[in-house]
Amino acid sequence: MVWIISFMYRYLAVLADEATRMMRARAARSGGRDGSRGGGPLRWRATVTGRMAGSLFLRSYERSERIYAAMQSRGFEGTLRHLHGHAVTAGEMVAFAVFVGILVAFEVAAHAWLPRL
């Protein structure tokens, strides 16, 4: 379930861009005779919106099929593979502590020498 949600989150921006592009295209094609951007009566706009939603669903479904085919061609079998875990050594812990200490020292120095605004 977590992998499905992470894939959904990843492609949510792609779908939002696609929907925005479709809305822009509808606005460009639906000008009134008098130059207004009204687009017609409510029933017509509802029909167009429904068709756009259906088209967006079909495009996203086709995109998901292409993504799945690409993942299969790269060897995806439904589980994510990763390298074996790496144990953190004492030297790495010391290096991390030194790095954090330097960052804290810079922060303290910045607050000590810079005038307060």
N, C-alpha and C positions, 0 to 999 in steps of 0.2 A: 504494500500500500504506500509506503514511504517513497519508493522509486517512482510510482505512478504520479504521486503528487509533485515530486521534484521535476519530472519531465513536463508536467502540466505547467508548473511555475516557469520553467525555462522557456516554453513556447507561448506563454500568455502574451508577452510583448509582441511576438510575431503575429499572433492573431489580432491583437489590437491594431497593429499597423495595417494589416490587411483590411480590417473593418473601416479604419479611417480612410484608406484609399478608396474603398467602395463608396463611402459616404461622399467623398469629394467628387467622384465620378458621377454619382447621382445628382449632386448639386449642379454640376457643370451641364448635365443634360436636361435638367428640369426647369429651365427658365420659362417665364410666362411670355405671352405675346407683347405685353406692355413693358418688358424689360425687368419685371420683378422676379424675385427668386422664390415665389410662393410654392410652385410645384404642382398646383392643382388641388382638387377637393380632398377631403380627409380619406375617403374610400380609396382613391387612387394612391395616396401616400402610404396607406396601410398595406395595400397590395404590393407596392414596390418594396416596402420594408420587409414584408414577409418573404418575398422572393430573394431579397438580399440576405436574409438570415439563412434561407435554404442554401443559397449559393456559398455562403461562408462555411456552413456545415460541410457541404460537399468538398470544398477546397481544403478544409482542415482534415477531413477524412482521407483525401488523396495524399495530402502531405504526410500524414501519419503512416500511410502505407509505404510511401517512398522512404521515410526515415527508418521504418522497421526493416525494409529490404536492405537498406544501407548498413544497418546494424548487423543483420544476419550475414551479409557479405564480409563483414569484418570479424566474424566469429562470435557474435553475441549469442549466448544460449539461454538467456533468462536470468543469469546470475552474474554479478559483477566480480571479476577476478582482481585480486590485488597482490602485491608482493608480500612476502612474509613480514611479520612485524619486526621492527628494529628496536632492540632494547637500548634505552638511553644510558650512555656511559657516564661515569663520574666526571670525566673531562668536559663532556657536553653540558652537564649540569653547572659546572663551574663557569664555563664560557657564557652560559645564559645568565647566571647570577651577576657576572661582571658587566654584561651588556645592560641589564636592568639597572644596576647600580650607576652606570654612566648616564643613563637616561634620567634617573632620579636626580643625580648631581647637576645635570644641565637644567632641569626644571627648577631646582632650588636656587641655583645661581641666577637664573633669569628673573625669578621673583625677588631676589635680594638686591640685584643691581639695577633693574629697570624701575623707573618711577611709576607710581600708581596713577592711573588716569582718572 
